[in-house]
Amino acid sequence: QVQLVESGGGLVQAGGSLRLSCAASGLTFSSYIMGWFRQAPGKEREFVAGISRYGSSTRYADSAKGRFTISRDNAKNTVYLQMLSLKPDDTAVYYCAADRRLSTVILTTGEGYDFWGQGTQVTVSS
């Protein structure tokens, strides 16, 4: 079955950086648009970044632009989220998600994604 496993979260001071990874199995990884979402306590889940099947196109939330970079390695079935200049507001559980639609549009709503990982906690201290 499809599995998405996130890793790389942790506790970091404001201004620091983290790289999240999401390893996928049970699917043809290059057939899926991949996305990163996050959910902070008491808040709704929100889109962070997405990447097309072969990495030629990316999309970012305004909060992530200029600080976060999404990338993927189809040979390793892995998608990454490099996060720089982290802020306390970035504290959340981060989830990766896979979209199996044939469209090339990177969706920013979670309802468009078919598979989800269990999440990894990112905590940014001030």
DSSP file with accessible surface (Angstrom, degrees, kcal/mol):
  #  RESIDUE AA STRUCTURE BP1 BP2  ACC     N-H-->O    O-->H-N    N-H-->O    O-->H-N    TCO  KAPPA ALPHA  PHI   PSI    X-CA   Y-CA   Z-CA
    1    1 A Q              0   0  187      0, 0.0     2,-0.2     0, 0.0    26,-0.1   0.000 360.0 360.0 360.0 166.2    0.0    0.0    0.0
    2    2 A V        -     0   0   36     24,-0.2     2,-0.4    22,-0.1    24,-0.2  -0.480 360.0-179.0 -72.8 132.9    1.0    3.6   -0.4
    3    3 A Q  E     -A   25   0A 101     22,-2.5    22,-2.2    -2,-0.2     2,-0.5  -1.000  14.5-171.9-134.1 135.1    3.1    5.0    2.4
    4    4 A L  E     -A   24   0A   9    112,-0.4   114,-0.6    -2,-0.4     2,-0.5  -0.997  10.4-171.6-122.5 123.3    4.5    8.5    2.9
    5    5 A V  E     -A   23   0A  68     18,-2.3    18,-2.5    -2,-0.5     2,-0.2  -0.950   5.5-158.5-124.1 113.2    7.0    8.8    5.8
    6    6 A E  E     +A   22   0A   7     -2,-0.5     2,-0.3    16,-0.2    16,-0.2  -0.560  17.8 164.5 -86.7 152.2    8.2   12.3    6.8
    7    7 A S  E     +A   21   0A  62     14,-2.3    14,-2.6    -2,-0.2   113,-0.1  -0.956  39.5  69.9-153.9 168.6   11.4   12.9    8.7
    8    8 A G        +     0   0   36     -2,-0.3    11,-0.3     1,-0.3    14,-0.1   0.364  62.0 131.5 102.7  -5.0   13.7   15.8    9.6
    9    9 A G        +     0   0   28     12,-0.1     2,-0.3     9,-0.1    -1,-0.3  -0.177  23.1 121.2 -72.0 173.3   11.5   17.7   12.0
   10   10 A G  E     -d  122   0B  30    111,-0.9   113,-2.8   110,-0.1     2,-0.5  -0.986  60.4 -49.7 163.4-167.7   12.8   19.0   15.3
   11   11 A L  E     +d  123   0B 131     -2,-0.3     2,-0.3   111,-0.2   113,-0.2  -0.872  54.4 165.4-102.0 128.9   13.4   21.9   17.6
   12   12 A V  E     -d  124   0B  25    111,-2.6   113,-2.5    -2,-0.5     2,-0.2  -0.979  34.7-111.5-142.6 150.8   15.3   24.9   16.2
   13   13 A Q  E >   -d  125   0B 149     -2,-0.3     3,-2.4   111,-0.2    73,-0.2  -0.484  51.0 -81.6 -78.5 155.5   15.9   28.5   17.2
   14   14 A A  T 3  S+     0   0   49    111,-2.5    73,-0.2     1,-0.3    -1,-0.1  -0.273 120.7  30.1 -55.1 137.1   14.4   31.3   15.2
   15   15 A G  T 3  S+     0   0   57     71,-3.4    70,-0.6     1,-0.3    -1,-0.3   0.252  99.3 114.3  92.6 -12.0   16.6   32.0   12.2
   16   16 A G    <   -     0   0   22     -3,-2.4    70,-2.5    70,-0.2     2,-0.3  -0.075  56.8-127.3 -82.0-173.7   17.7   28.4   12.0
   17   17 A S        -     0   0   62     67,-0.2     2,-0.3    68,-0.2    67,-0.2  -0.935  18.4-176.5-137.8 157.9   17.0   25.9    9.2
   18   18 A L  E     - B   0  83A  33     65,-2.1    65,-3.3    -2,-0.3     2,-0.5  -0.981  16.3-145.2-146.5 152.5   15.7   22.4    8.8
   19   19 A R  E     - B   0  82A 128     -2,-0.3     2,-0.3   -11,-0.3    63,-0.2  -0.975  16.9-158.7-122.1 118.0   15.3   20.0    5.8
   20   20 A L  E     - B   0  81A   0     61,-2.8    61,-2.3    -2,-0.5     2,-0.3  -0.696   5.8-162.0 -91.0 146.6   12.3   17.8    5.9
   21   21 A S  E     -AB   7  80A  23    -14,-2.6   -14,-2.3    -2,-0.3     2,-0.4  -0.936   8.8-164.1-125.2 151.2   12.2   14.6    3.8
   22   22 A a  E     -AB   6  79A   0     57,-2.0    57,-2.0    -2,-0.3     2,-0.5  -0.934   8.8-160.1-136.8 110.9    9.2   12.5    2.7
   23   23 A A  E     -AB   5  78A  50    -18,-2.5   -18,-2.3    -2,-0.4     2,-0.3  -0.820  11.0-158.2 -94.7 127.2   10.0    9.0    1.5
   24   24 A A  E     +A    4   0A   8     53,-3.2     2,-0.3    -2,-0.5   -20,-0.2  -0.798  15.0 170.3-107.9 145.7    7.3    7.4   -0.6
   25   25 A S  E     +A    3   0A  50    -22,-2.2   -22,-2.5    -2,-0.3     3,-0.1  -0.972  55.1  41.2-146.3 159.8    6.6    3.7   -1.3
   26   26 A G  S    S+     0   0   57     -2,-0.3     2,-0.3   -24,-0.2   -24,-0.2   0.619 101.2  74.8  80.0  12.2    3.9    1.7   -2.9
   27   27 A L  S    S-     0   0   21    -24,-0.1     2,-1.3   -26,-0.1    -1,-0.2  -0.960  91.9-100.0-147.0 164.4    3.3    4.1   -5.7
   28   28 A T    >   -     0   0   93     -2,-0.3     3,-2.4     1,-0.2     4,-0.2  -0.764  42.3-161.7 -85.5  94.9    4.9    5.2   -9.0
   29   29 A F  G >  S+     0   0    4     -2,-1.3     3,-2.0     1,-0.3    -1,-0.2   0.831  81.0  58.1 -56.0 -41.5    6.4    8.3   -7.4
   30   30 A S  G 3  S+     0   0   29      1,-0.3    -1,-0.3    44,-0.2    44,-0.1   0.601  97.5  64.6 -70.0  -6.0    7.1   10.2  -10.6
   31   31 A S  G <  S+     0   0   58     -3,-2.4     2,-0.4     2,-0.1    -1,-0.3   0.473  93.3  80.0 -89.5  -2.6    3.4   10.0  -11.5
   32   32 A Y  S <  S-     0   0   31     -3,-2.0     2,-0.3    -4,-0.2    68,-0.2  -0.894  71.3-137.8-115.6 133.5    2.4   12.1   -8.5
   33   33 A I  E     -E   99   0B   0     66,-2.0    66,-3.1    -2,-0.4     2,-0.4  -0.667  33.8-147.7 -72.1 138.1    2.4   15.8   -7.8
   34   34 A M  E     -EF  98  51B   0     17,-2.0    17,-2.7    -2,-0.3     2,-0.3  -0.898  17.5-176.2-116.6 145.6    3.7   16.2   -4.3
   35   35 A G  E     -EF  97  50B   0     62,-2.6    62,-2.4    -2,-0.4     2,-0.4  -0.937  19.4-142.1-136.9 157.4    2.9   18.8   -1.7
   36   36 A W  E     +EF  96  49B   0     13,-3.3    12,-2.9    -2,-0.3    13,-1.7  -0.986  24.3 175.1-116.1 134.3    3.8   19.9    1.8
   37   37 A F  E     -EF  95  47B   2     58,-3.0    58,-2.9    -2,-0.4     2,-0.3  -0.841  10.4-157.7-127.1 166.2    1.2   21.1    4.2
   38   38 A R  E     -EF  94  46B  14      8,-2.4     8,-3.1    -2,-0.3     2,-0.4  -0.987   6.4-161.6-145.2 155.6    1.3   22.2    7.9
   39   39 A Q  E     -E   93   0B  80     54,-2.1    54,-2.5    -2,-0.3     6,-0.2  -0.954   7.5-161.5-141.1 119.5   -1.0   22.4   10.8
   40   40 A A    >   -     0   0   22      4,-0.4     3,-2.3    -2,-0.4    52,-0.1  -0.614  44.8 -76.9 -92.2 157.3   -0.4   24.5   13.9
   41   41 A P  T 3  S+     0   0  116      0, 0.0    -1,-0.1     0, 0.0     3,-0.1  -0.280 118.1   5.8 -56.1 130.7   -2.3   23.9   17.1
   42   42 A G  T 3  S+     0   0   94      1,-0.2     2,-0.3    -3,-0.1    -3,-0.0   0.521 113.8 101.1  75.9   4.0   -5.8   25.4   16.9
   43   43 A K  S <  S-     0   0  134     -3,-2.3    -1,-0.2     1,-0.0     2,-0.1  -0.816  75.5-102.2-119.7 162.8   -5.4   26.3   13.3
   44   44 A E        -     0   0  174     -2,-0.3    -4,-0.4     1,-0.1     2,-0.1  -0.425  46.5 -92.8 -77.3 156.1   -6.5   24.8   10.0
   45   45 A R        -     0   0   94     -6,-0.2     2,-0.4    -2,-0.1    -6,-0.2  -0.426  49.6-164.3 -64.7 140.0   -4.2   22.9    7.8
   46   46 A E  E     -F   38   0B  86     -8,-3.1    -8,-2.4    -2,-0.1     2,-0.2  -0.970  21.3-108.5-134.4 148.7   -2.5   25.1    5.2
   47   47 A F  E     +F   37   0B  18     61,-0.4   -10,-0.2    -2,-0.4     3,-0.1  -0.464  32.0 172.4 -69.8 140.9   -0.6   24.6    2.0
   48   48 A V  E     -     0   0B   0    -12,-2.9    13,-2.6     1,-0.4     2,-0.3   0.723  59.2 -23.8-113.2 -53.8    3.1   25.2    2.2
   49   49 A A  E     -FG  36  60B   0    -13,-1.7   -13,-3.3    11,-0.2    -1,-0.4  -0.990  50.0-162.7-160.6 155.5    4.6   24.1   -1.2
   50   50 A G  E     -FG  35  59B   0      9,-2.4     9,-2.1    -2,-0.3     2,-0.4  -0.970   4.3-159.3-143.2 158.1    4.0   21.8   -4.1
   51   51 A I  E     -FG  34  58B   4    -17,-2.7   -17,-2.0    -2,-0.3     7,-0.2  -0.999  20.8-117.6-142.3 141.8    6.1   20.4   -6.9
   52   52 A S    >   -     0   0   13      5,-2.8     3,-1.1    -2,-0.4   -18,-0.1  -0.109  44.4 -88.1 -72.8 175.3    5.2   18.9  -10.3
   53   53 A R  T 3  S+     0   0   39      1,-0.3   -21,-0.2     2,-0.1    -1,-0.1   0.823 126.0  25.1 -58.8 -37.6    5.9   15.3  -11.2
   54   54 A Y  T 3  S-     0   0  170    -23,-0.1    -1,-0.3    19,-0.0    18,-0.1   0.253 113.1-106.9-113.8  12.2    9.4   15.9  -12.6
   55   55 A G  S <  S+     0   0   31     -3,-1.1    -2,-0.1     2,-0.2    17,-0.1   0.524  84.0 121.9  83.5   6.6   10.2   19.0  -10.6
   56   56 A S  S    S+     0   0  115      1,-0.1     2,-0.4    -5,-0.0    -1,-0.1   0.708  73.5  41.9 -77.4 -17.5    9.9   21.5  -13.4
   57   57 A S        +     0   0   57      2,-0.0    -5,-2.8     0, 0.0     2,-0.3  -0.988  64.3 178.2-133.2 138.8    7.2   23.5  -11.6
   58   58 A T  E     -G   51   0B  62     -2,-0.4     2,-0.3    -7,-0.2    -7,-0.2  -0.917   9.2-161.9-133.4 162.2    6.8   24.6   -8.0
   59   59 A R  E     -G   50   0B 115     -9,-2.1    -9,-2.4    -2,-0.3     2,-0.4  -0.994   9.5-167.9-146.3 140.2    4.3   26.6   -6.1
   60   60 A Y  E     -G   49   0B  48     -2,-0.3   -11,-0.2   -11,-0.2     2,-0.1  -0.959  24.7-116.6-131.5 148.4    4.6   28.2   -2.7
   61   61 A A    >>  -     0   0   21    -13,-2.6     3,-1.7    -2,-0.4     4,-1.5  -0.452  39.6-111.3 -69.8 154.5    2.4   29.8   -0.1
   62   62 A D  T 34 S+     0   0  131      1,-0.3     3,-0.2     2,-0.2    -1,-0.1   0.869 119.2  58.6 -56.8 -35.3    3.2   33.4    0.5
   63   63 A S  T 34 S+     0   0   46      1,-0.2    -1,-0.3     3,-0.0   -15,-0.1   0.705 110.6  42.6 -67.7 -19.8    4.5   32.6    3.9
   64   64 A A  T X> S+     0   0    0     -3,-1.7     4,-2.8   -16,-0.2     3,-2.0   0.654  83.4 115.2-100.9 -19.5    7.1   30.2    2.4
   65   65 A K  T 3< S+     0   0  122     -4,-1.5     4,-0.1     1,-0.3   -16,-0.0  -0.264  86.8   8.7 -60.0 132.7    8.3   32.2   -0.6
   66   66 A G  T 34 S+     0   0   87      2,-0.4    -1,-0.3     1,-0.1     3,-0.1   0.265 130.6  54.6  84.1 -12.3   11.9   33.2   -0.4
   67   67 A R  T <4 S+     0   0   29     -3,-2.0    17,-2.0     1,-0.2     2,-0.3   0.674  99.4  53.8-119.4 -34.0   12.6   31.0    2.7
   68   68 A F  E  <  -C   83   0A   5     -4,-2.8     2,-0.4    15,-0.2    -2,-0.4  -0.832  57.7-166.6-109.6 146.6   11.4   27.4    1.8
   69   69 A T  E     -C   82   0A  74     13,-2.5    13,-3.1    -2,-0.3     2,-0.4  -0.989   5.8-157.3-132.9 125.1   12.4   25.3   -1.2
   70   70 A I  E     +C   81   0A   5     -2,-0.4     2,-0.3    11,-0.2    11,-0.2  -0.804  22.8 159.9 -98.0 141.4   10.7   22.2   -2.3
   71   71 A S  E     -C   80   0A  51      9,-1.7     9,-3.2    -2,-0.4     2,-0.3  -0.945  19.9-151.3-149.9 169.1   12.5   19.6   -4.4
   72   72 A R  E     -C   79   0A  31     -2,-0.3     2,-0.5     7,-0.3     7,-0.2  -0.993  12.0-154.5-147.0 154.0   12.2   16.0   -5.3
   73   73 A D  E > > -C   78   0A  54      5,-3.0     5,-1.9    -2,-0.3     3,-1.0  -0.916   9.1-171.8-127.5 100.0   14.4   13.1   -6.3
   74   74 A N  T 3 5S+     0   0   40     -2,-0.5     3,-0.5     1,-0.3   -44,-0.2   0.778  85.0  61.4 -67.8 -24.5   12.4   10.6   -8.3
   75   75 A A  T 3 5S+     0   0   94      1,-0.2    -1,-0.3    -3,-0.1   -46,-0.0   0.792 114.0  36.2 -69.7 -25.5   15.2    8.0   -8.2
   76   76 A K  T < 5S-     0   0  138     -3,-1.0    -1,-0.2     2,-0.2    -2,-0.2   0.333 105.2-126.8-106.0   2.8   14.9    8.0   -4.4
   77   77 A N  T   5 +     0   0   55     -3,-0.5   -53,-3.2    -4,-0.4     2,-0.4   0.890  67.8 130.2  53.4  43.0   11.1    8.4   -4.3
   78   78 A T  E   < -BC  23  73A  15     -5,-1.9    -5,-3.0   -55,-0.2     2,-0.4  -0.983  45.5-161.9-134.9 139.8   11.6   11.3   -1.9
   79   79 A V  E     -BC  22  72A   0    -57,-2.0   -57,-2.0    -2,-0.4     2,-0.3  -0.927  17.5-157.6-117.3 144.8   10.4   14.9   -1.7
   80   80 A Y  E     -BC  21  71A  27     -9,-3.2    -9,-1.7    -2,-0.4     2,-0.4  -0.851  15.6-159.6-121.8 156.7   12.2   17.5    0.4
   81   81 A L  E     -BC  20  70A   0    -61,-2.3   -61,-2.8    -2,-0.3     2,-0.6  -0.906  11.3-162.7-135.4 105.9   11.4   20.8    2.0
   82   82 A Q  E     -BC  19  69A  62    -13,-3.1   -13,-2.5    -2,-0.4     2,-0.5  -0.804  11.2-166.2 -86.9 124.1   14.4   23.0    2.8
   83   83 A M  E     +BC  18  68A   0    -65,-3.3   -65,-2.1    -2,-0.6     2,-0.3  -0.961   8.7 178.0-119.4 121.3   13.4   25.6    5.3
   84   84 A L        +     0   0   78    -17,-2.0   -67,-0.2    -2,-0.5   -68,-0.2  -0.771  60.6  20.8-115.1 163.2   15.6   28.6    6.1
   85   85 A S  S    S-     0   0   72    -70,-0.6    -1,-0.2    -2,-0.3   -68,-0.2   0.899  83.8-158.9  48.7  49.6   15.2   31.6    8.3
   86   86 A L        -     0   0    2    -70,-2.5   -71,-3.4    -3,-0.2   -70,-0.2  -0.255   8.1-159.5 -66.1 146.8   12.6   29.8   10.4
   87   87 A K    >   -     0   0  108    -73,-0.2     3,-2.4   -72,-0.1     4,-0.3  -0.859  33.1-109.2-121.6 157.5   10.2   31.8   12.5
   88   88 A P  G >  S+     0   0   55      0, 0.0     3,-2.0     0, 0.0    36,-0.3   0.855 117.9  65.3 -55.3 -31.4    8.1   30.8   15.6
   89   89 A D  G 3  S+     0   0  127      1,-0.3   -49,-0.0   -49,-0.0    -3,-0.0   0.634  89.1  67.5 -66.4 -13.0    5.1   31.1   13.3
   90   90 A D  G <  S+     0   0    2     -3,-2.4    -1,-0.3     2,-0.0     2,-0.2   0.526  70.8 120.9 -82.4  -5.9    6.4   28.2   11.3
   91   91 A T    <   +     0   0   34     -3,-2.0     2,-0.3    -4,-0.3    32,-0.2  -0.415  41.4 105.8 -61.7 123.9    5.9   25.9   14.3
   92   92 A A  E    S- H   0 122B   1     30,-2.1    30,-2.8    -2,-0.2     2,-0.5  -0.965  76.4 -80.8-178.2 169.9    3.5   23.1   13.2
   93   93 A V  E     -EH  39 121B  35    -54,-2.5   -54,-2.1    -2,-0.3     2,-0.5  -0.861  48.1-146.3 -88.8 129.0    3.2   19.5   12.2
   94   94 A Y  E     -EH  38 120B   0     26,-3.1    26,-2.0    -2,-0.5     2,-0.4  -0.866  16.2-171.2-103.9 131.2    4.3   19.2    8.6
   95   95 A Y  E     -E   37   0B  56    -58,-2.9   -58,-3.0    -2,-0.5     2,-0.3  -0.936  13.8-146.6-120.7 141.4    2.7   16.7    6.3
   96   96 A a  E     -E   36   0B   0     -2,-0.4    21,-2.1   -60,-0.2     2,-0.3  -0.776  21.0-170.9-100.9 155.5    3.6   15.6    2.8
   97   97 A A  E     -EI  35 116B   0    -62,-2.4   -62,-2.6    -2,-0.3     2,-0.4  -0.984  14.9-140.3-145.9 152.0    0.9   14.6    0.4
   98   98 A A  E     -EI  34 115B   0     17,-2.4    16,-2.4    -2,-0.3    17,-1.7  -0.958   6.8-159.0-122.0 134.3    0.6   12.9   -3.0
   99   99 A D  E     -E   33   0B   0    -66,-3.1   -66,-2.0    -2,-0.4    14,-0.1  -0.953   5.9-174.5-114.7 118.1   -1.8   13.9   -5.7
  100  100 A R        +     0   0  142     -2,-0.5    -1,-0.1   -68,-0.2    13,-0.1   0.371  42.0 122.7 -96.1   3.3   -2.5   11.2   -8.3
  101  101 A R        -     0   0   77     11,-0.3   -68,-0.2     1,-0.1    -2,-0.1  -0.260  67.6-127.0 -62.4 158.0   -4.7   13.3  -10.7
  102  102 A L  S    S+     0   0  167    -70,-0.1    -1,-0.1     2,-0.0    -2,-0.0   0.589  76.6 108.7 -82.4  -8.3   -3.5   13.6  -14.3
  103  103 A S        -     0   0   41      1,-0.1   -70,-0.1     2,-0.1    -2,-0.0  -0.225  66.0-142.8 -65.7 157.2   -3.7   17.4  -14.1
  104  104 A T        +     0   0  115      2,-0.1     2,-0.3   -52,-0.1    -1,-0.1   0.448  67.1 111.8 -97.3  -1.4   -0.5   19.5  -14.1
  105  105 A V        -     0   0   72      1,-0.1     2,-0.8   -53,-0.0   -72,-0.1  -0.564  66.5-136.3 -78.1 129.6   -2.0   22.0  -11.7
  106  106 A I        -     0   0    8     -2,-0.3     2,-0.2   -56,-0.1   -56,-0.1  -0.776  25.9-143.4 -85.1 111.1   -0.4   22.0   -8.2
  107  107 A L        -     0   0   40     -2,-0.8   -48,-0.1     1,-0.1    -8,-0.0  -0.465  16.8-161.5 -78.6 148.9   -3.4   22.3   -5.9
  108  108 A T        +     0   0   56     -2,-0.2     2,-0.4   -61,-0.1   -61,-0.4   0.367  68.4  85.4-107.8   1.7   -3.2   24.3   -2.7
  109  109 A T  S >  S-     0   0   71      1,-0.1     3,-1.7   -63,-0.1     4,-0.2  -0.882  74.4-137.5-106.1 138.3   -6.2   22.6   -1.0
  110  110 A G  G >  S+     0   0    6     -2,-0.4     3,-2.1     1,-0.3    -1,-0.1   0.785  97.1  72.9 -63.2 -26.8   -5.7   19.4    0.9
  111  111 A E  G 3  S+     0   0  157      1,-0.3    -1,-0.3     3,-0.0    -4,-0.0   0.718  89.4  62.2 -62.9 -19.6   -8.9   17.9   -0.5
  112  112 A G  G <  S+     0   0   14     -3,-1.7     2,-0.4   -13,-0.0   -11,-0.3   0.561  88.6  85.8 -83.3  -5.1   -7.0   17.5   -3.9
  113  113 A Y    <   -     0   0   11     -3,-2.1   -14,-0.3    -4,-0.2     3,-0.1  -0.779  57.1-164.0-103.7 142.4   -4.4   15.1   -2.4
  114  114 A D        +     0   0   61    -16,-2.4     2,-0.4    -2,-0.4   -15,-0.2   0.749  69.3  37.2 -96.1 -31.4   -5.0   11.4   -2.2
  115  115 A F  E     -I   98   0B  53    -17,-1.7   -17,-2.4  -112,-0.0     2,-0.3  -0.981  62.4-169.9-130.9 145.2   -2.3   10.2    0.2
  116  116 A W  E     -I   97   0B  78     -2,-0.4  -112,-0.4   -19,-0.2   -19,-0.2  -0.948  16.1-131.9-134.2 148.9   -0.8   11.7    3.4
  117  117 A G        -     0   0   10    -21,-2.1  -112,-0.2    -2,-0.3     3,-0.1  -0.280  34.1-106.2 -85.7-179.1    2.0   11.0    5.7
  118  118 A Q        -     0   0  112   -114,-0.6  -113,-0.1     1,-0.2   -23,-0.1   0.619  62.2-118.0 -87.2 -12.7    1.8   10.9    9.4
  119  119 A G        -     0   0   12    -23,-0.1     2,-0.4   -26,-0.0   -24,-0.2   0.059  14.0-121.7  96.5 155.1    3.5   14.2    9.9
  120  120 A T  E     - H   0  94B  21    -26,-2.0   -26,-3.1  -113,-0.1     2,-0.3  -0.999  26.6-120.2-136.1 136.0    6.7   15.5   11.5
  121  121 A Q  E     - H   0  93B  87     -2,-0.4  -111,-0.9   -28,-0.2     2,-0.5  -0.593  23.5-171.2 -81.7 131.2    6.8   18.2   14.2
  122  122 A V  E     -dH  10  92B   0    -30,-2.8   -30,-2.1    -2,-0.3     2,-0.5  -0.991   5.0-176.8-118.9 124.0    8.7   21.4   13.6
  123  123 A T  E     -d   11   0B  52   -113,-2.8  -111,-2.6    -2,-0.5     2,-0.6  -0.989   6.6-167.1-124.6 124.5    9.1   23.7   16.6
  124  124 A V  E     -d   12   0B   7     -2,-0.5     2,-0.3   -36,-0.3  -111,-0.2  -0.951  10.6-154.1-114.0 117.9   10.8   27.1   16.3
  125  125 A S  E      d   13   0B  43   -113,-2.5  -111,-2.5    -2,-0.6    -2,-0.0  -0.644 360.0 360.0 -92.4 149.4   11.7   28.8   19.5
  126  126 A S              0   0  138     -2,-0.3    -1,-0.1  -113,-0.2   -39,-0.0  -0.330 360.0 360.0 -90.3 360.0   12.1   32.5   19.8
